[in-house]
């Protein structure tokens, strides 16, 4: 017999917060929320195996806000969420604010790449919830007068596997030393690595383990296909697929340079693309993301920095321009589409050198993927235009690299944005493009 899906009220969520959920369009709890919220409300520590897209932010935010409401007296610095990236931190804070809007919940985001004085001003307002990356949070704990987490009641380690990958270990250790032992801790991670297990032992007490989905599976509403192609025609196949299938698309590449080059090349072909990668300044990354979210650009070319944690609800398609050598990255990338019950498409462009990695991916997800139907003859009709667009883009990138060496340019991201703006002024040159 199928288990009946419980409502937020049945999980023990209070009326104010159920109303807040309804305002956000959350009528039914997601699996991770249904499985973890009752334990969290009982005061247990939680380990959640869940990815972005599963509704995990709600799973930890709702019990924390409910405890804050129960506390009655003002409780500054009540909860702290640690996140591996700036973008994810901002999104988490946004969800806290949206859920706590009617009760005057205040948050502060402490991330690198942003003016430290502004963050100090935000801390002076004594927010209830701090969301930050470990390095910047530790920086404030050491240097911002009057700020401490001695009254902290809730700690969340979000994307713990990634927090540890990105060498936040030292900062994490330091933070754990200066916060109260008497607290609740929630640890969320997409995968359970050895390091995460060690962290779990170090900072959780008798935790309840909840899992959103079976390990490494991809959702049924996701249509996954691949194209096997010679490496010299990869760009051509990319453009072909982008022109065949419309909708918002994330194109994943291995390096920042390729993400930038592809965005330029696609722009030259009249497609509305924008790059996002770890080498861009924070302002440019957010700018690019907002353009994509607002639908101004329908293609986001990105490195794996963008594959985790970003909440972009409306991605229709993920294209793996480069096949990831680490199969788990595939799961994170394609997890950008087909979210919350919606459908989505993931297409992997596999060349002769990447076949082994692709087979590893099929083994990990436990299924053989079908081929995307494309006639090479038709694809190669684009070859001349694509080659020319790429040549022009490479020239522009070289030029911007030269300027930088002479001390005239900004960082890669800013340079590329300048070119993209110029290209935009030149208008759409593509006749075939449906975008
Ligand atoms: P997360 O995994 O926390 O990043 O959430 C992914 C997306 O799902 C966000 O856009 C949330 O607003 C949305 N979401 C979270 N919980 C629910 C729910 N119970 N029903 C519908 N959407 C939800």
Boltz pocket constraint, residues with backbone or C-beta under 6 A from the ligand:
constraints:
  - pocket:
      binder: B
      contacts: [[A, 24], [A, 25], [A, 26], [A, 27], [A, 28], [A, 29], [A, 30], [A, 33], [A, 51], [A, 52], [A, 53], [A, 54], [A, 55], [A, 56], [A, 57], [A, 58], [A, 309], [A, 311], [A, 313], [A, 340]]
      max_distance: 6.0
